[in-house]
Amino acid sequence: MTTDPTTEVTIGIFGGTGQTGRHALHHALQLGYAVRVLARDPGKLNVQHDRLTVVQGDFENVAALRETVKGTTHVICCAGGSYGKGYDKGMMTRFIARLWPLLCAEPSLKAFLFQSVFFAPEPDGSNPLILKLLAPPAAFFTGASEMLKDNGAVMRFLAANRSDTFGSIVTRPGKLVEKTGGVALVASRTPSFAAISFADLGAFTVGAVQDASLYGRYPFVALKP
Ligand SMILES: NC(=O)c1ccc[n+]([C@@H]2O[C@H](COP(=O)([O-])OP(=O)(O)OC[C@H]3O[C@@H](n4cnc5c(N)ncnc54)[C@H](OP(=O)(O)O)[C@@H]3O)[C@@H](O)[C@H]2O)c1
């Protein structure tokens, strides 16, 4: 199904079939926004809506990437690869480098949000001490070493290629669990070890990409105090 984006806010989503992205997609539709989503297998989305435009394709398909971001005001990337040895090394860095010129060419775009991993340091290498200490063993035991490297490289790419015309945000959520949502989350300067639901993270992300106070920042995600 395709629609022309007509509402004031049009959210582009990469990773919309994933654990966070599917909630971001539903939440954006619930709020009355237009949504454009890239999906390798549109059948996995399991949703039809007159404000939803589904573009079939993958990260290699530049035409599909361009079509996904066409007319968007905000773009969210909740995509990623698998944990462990099967991780396609550098996949997110290649994808973001391919996507970037398309975002820069999109006149309506106000902000881009990239969902990274908890342990990834800021581009200047800074990270709270607790995460510096925990990152190597945590990445090793969860099989996320390559994912962590890749996400760090994306964050350095975004910092080195800041746009004058739209803001970028990198979120670093911590422990995520599949449970019912309904809990308010906030952007935080300090890491939170509390478990948060994919549903709440999806909703938070749709709000965060529209929060200009977060542009240029790398917030953790915490329960609202
Ligand atoms: N899960 C966690 O516990 C956790 C915690 C903290 C941070 N994070 C970060 O958040 C990101 C998102 O995590 P998640 O668990 O919500 O995602 P996920 O469930 O692993 O979903 C990944 C998404 O990326 C899409 N994708 C992967 N490769 C693609 C390609 N080549 N072309 C098009 N689409 C592609 C997948 O599409 P298909 O459905 O077609 O495979 C899927 O929609 C992760 O990468 C990680 O960096 C995750």
The ligand as an ORCA input file, in Angstrom:
! r2SCAN-3c Opt
* xyz 0 1
  N      17.550     -5.790     21.465
  C      18.189     -5.276     22.505
  O      18.165     -5.809     23.614
  C      18.939     -3.974     22.327
  C      19.371     -3.318     23.483
  C      20.012     -2.090     23.333
  C      20.260     -1.572     22.083
  N      19.844     -2.252     20.973
  C      20.137     -1.663     19.669
  O      18.948     -1.371     19.014
  C      19.001     -1.861     17.660
  C      17.629     -2.397     17.328
  O      17.398     -3.501     18.169
  P      16.085     -4.374     18.065
  O      16.299     -5.558     18.953
  O      14.903     -3.517     18.246
  O      16.144     -4.807     16.525
  P      15.860     -6.258     15.868
  O      14.657     -6.865     16.493
  O      17.146     -7.024     15.866
  O      15.472     -5.844     14.395
  C      16.431     -5.505     13.436
  C      15.714     -4.819     12.297
  O      16.693     -4.457     11.313
  C      16.219     -4.936     10.044
  N      17.347     -5.229      9.158
  C      18.494     -5.879      9.468
  N      19.271     -5.964      8.380
  C      18.604     -5.356      7.364
  C      18.889     -5.113      6.000
  N      20.045     -5.519      5.447
  N      17.978     -4.451      5.254
  C      16.823     -4.027      5.798
  N      16.473     -4.227      7.100
  C      17.368     -4.888      7.866
  C      15.458     -6.207     10.390
  O      14.648     -6.580      9.310
  P      14.119     -8.108      9.129
  O      12.876     -8.205      9.969
  O      13.869     -8.218      7.675
  O      15.209     -9.022      9.613
  C      14.681     -5.722     11.601
  O      13.583     -4.924     11.222
  C      20.050     -2.975     17.680
  O      20.760     -3.053     16.498
  C      20.964     -2.576     18.787
  O      22.014     -1.828     18.199
  C      19.172     -3.428     21.084
*
